[in-house]
């Protein structure tokens, strides 16, 4: 009976629909449950934002094969779609194919997943019992049995709070009307909200970059604006990407743009800012870190990342990393302290497995709180997962994806490499300084601003005094560093 049941796919975004396409190629019967009233509901919430990966990395091979008989053609492979363009030009035609349309339910929000007649404590016959998936739609509450579950619902509806402790900052809930979580359409639908206003942007990822760029554009035509950028990192250079060397050119371009705005003084920048609380004063909303206060503002944009909604899995046995909330085997591969999206090696069903056989969190949700996700990675995930569900573990273990390097993990920034080394080793002689700029000891640290280099950062985590080792080019010049 179990093998005759459908595979439930949660979410009709790019990865969810790709999962359905791969399952169909494997002879499986997918049923896609989408909470929104249209496919790509989360994409449409940032429809105005241009992606930093081009079309060639944003479409899935099985989905393209499904679209081929309809006459669909890939837009310019080197072009960069917005979220809205991806939804309209790719997801809508894909969802309209007969194979997908007949297996898609819109307005169906999944609220719980369990094992049929087996609570979380029950061992006997657990793996043989089908999944039960509960969802709500306009007609009420329903349950459907499934032989497997693939959750591609994403994380966009569960943003991280602003507080540096992971909790909402004091005063955050009371000021909710003045806080936008995500990427507002500053130059379009939300223009009136920000025009002529003082705005604080909190966050250091590419969501923050997009907002800052749009606010700076708006400020050129709207007098009286002030843009404040608060980020937890101690240096902005490490968050700007690979610039001209970034294989994701749009990402590199955006990083260079933000760097230019900082140099021009278009942004008030507060690095190392760990938000404790927000307070409405007569001058405006004030963000505080202890006794330190940022300039008062009228509006706040929160681009502090997202986290997975795991509430539907209260009766499911998940094996999650306690930090990232990603599957335990996947977590070290995507740790944002060590990786950017292009340096995460392709992975699949093996790394995504949980103690519950045939249950997979995929796409952005699989990354937990890590922000390093690329659509191409999600497509490789569901290719592998579909193979595993069909019993083809040879294909599931095979890697069929080569990703571009984004520059964040492998590009060293000369203007901060030497000072960082000096903070550990003291002033460097010219030969050592030159070597440091070329990547001495792994280059500048990824997260620990007190470390002199990557090796030192790793060593500090392990409890050692210094981790520079003795690379040949600088052995004599910086021998004291690791003495």
RARA-V912270 format. One line per field, one symbol per residue. ss: DSSP state (A for helix, B for strand, O for the rest). phi: phi as a letter, one per 40 degrees, with the letter a starting at -180 (. if undefined). burial: 1 if it has 9 or more other ideal C-beta (glycine too) atoms within 8 Angstrom, else 0. Layout:
# RARA-V912270
ss = ???
phi = ???
burial = ???
This chain:
# RARA-V912270
ss = OAAAOBBBBBOOOAAAAAAAAAAAAOOOOBBBBBOOOOOOAAAAOOOOOBOOOOAAAOOOAAAAAAAAOOOOOOOOOOOOOBAAAAAAAAAAAAAAOAAAAOOBBBOOBBBBBBBOOBOOOOOOOOOOOOBBBBBBBOOBBBBBBBBBBBBOOOOOOOBOOOOOOOOOOBOOOOOAAABBBOOOOOOOOOAAAAOOOBBBBBOOOAAAAAAAAAAAAAAOOOOOOBBBBBOOOOOOAAAOOOAAAOOOAAAAAAAAAAAAAAAAOOOBBBOOOOOOBBBBOOOOBBBBBOOBBOOOBOBBBBOOOBOOOOAAAOOOOOOBOOOOOOBAAAAAAAOOOOOOAAAOOOOOAAAAOOOOOOBBBOAAAAAOOOOOOOAAAAAAAAAAAAAAAOOOAAAAAOOOOOOOOOOOOOOOOAAAAAAAAAAAAOOOOAAAAAAAAOOAAAOOOOOOOOOOOAAAAAAAAOOOOOOOOOOAAAOOOOAAAAO
phi = .dccccccbchbcdccccdcccccccgcbcbcbbcccbcgdcdccbccccccbcdccbbbcccccccdccgcbcdddccbccdccccccbcccccccdccdcbbbcgbccbabacdfbcdcccdgccccccbbbabacchbbbbcacabbcbcgbccbcccccccgcdcdgcccbdcbbbchbccccbcbdccbcgbcbbbbhbccccccccccccccccbbcgcbbbbbbcccacccbcgcfcccccccccccccccdcccccgcbcbbcgcbcbabacbccicbcbbgccbcdcbbbbbcbbgbbccbdcbcbbcbbbccccgcddccdccbdccbbbdccccdaadccccbdcdgbbcbgdcccgccbccbddccccdcdcccccccgccccccccbabccccgccbcccccbccccccccbgdccdcccccccchdfggcccbcccccacccccccccgccabcgbddcbdccbdcdbc
burial = 000011111111111111111111110101111111011111111111101111101111011111100000001000011111111011111110101110111111110111110100010001001111111110000101111111111111001111110000101100100011011111000110111011111110101111111111111001001111111010111111111001110111011111101100001101101011110100011111100001011011111111111001001101011001111001101111001111110111111111010111111111111111111111111111111111011001100010101111101110011101110110010011101110111011110110111111111100000111001011101110110
